[in-house]
Amino acid sequence: MPAKPPTAPADQQSSVAAIRHLAERGYEATTAGDLADAVGMSRSTFFRRFGSKDDVIFADHDHALAQLEGFLDATELPADEALVEGTADVLRLLVRDPEAARLRFELMHERPALRDRELVITHRYERVFARYIRRVQQPATPDWVAPALAASLVAVHNAALRDWLRDRIADAPRAVTRDLHRLTALYERWLTAEGDRQRVLVAVYDASGSPDAVLSAVAAQLDREAR
């Protein structure tokens, strides 16, 4: 099935209004025609832009996926930073209207069919990430790295979103950025060329030692690490 075009800003506003209407009137009691009337569109325009009342709930995801794919195609950031920033940007988009985000969450958990649709959306994100990772990964990277990291990026994103929706965290983008840095660090060997990696040495020495003795010991340890 061909993907719908990215959601325009006006369509985003309409989808938010439609989600509010669904929550207020009830999912089962509302038809796509009712939603078209509620957002001030003709039925033909509504169906052309959103497809169905199920589709309107996920319109933000269509936009987020297009934004993510465009960002990953164009970015010149290092791979780990690009994955962190792209994922965090998806979350920023999804939480920019807190009321609509919470209403969408409630609707999806009331309707099993919508939860199934959410799984399909999850796989679409994973495919976008996996394509990018395969493109930028280092030579001889194991085949499992791209799908494993892609699934982990989505899992970390979804965990942060759920925590925000349940009022466990106040700043979801900040939290997800922190957690994504921890995640991508685990895959550094496959995302970053050996010569580009930063190496950190942590050492503890007797405070009574002279500065020259400490510097000599650190230099000796660095030399051993380089061999």
Secondary structure, DSSP 8 states (H G I E B T S, - for coil): --------HHHHHHHHHHHHHHHHH-TTT--HHHHHHHTT--HHHHHHHT-SHHHHHTHHHHHHHHHHHHHHHH--S-HHHHHHHHHHHHHHHHTSSHHHHHHHHHHHHH-HHHHHHHHHHHHHHHHHHHHHHHHHS-TT--TTHHHHHHHHHHHHHHHHHHHHHTTS-S-HHHHHHHHHHHHHHHTHHHHS-GGG----------TTS-HHHHHHHHHHHHHHHH-
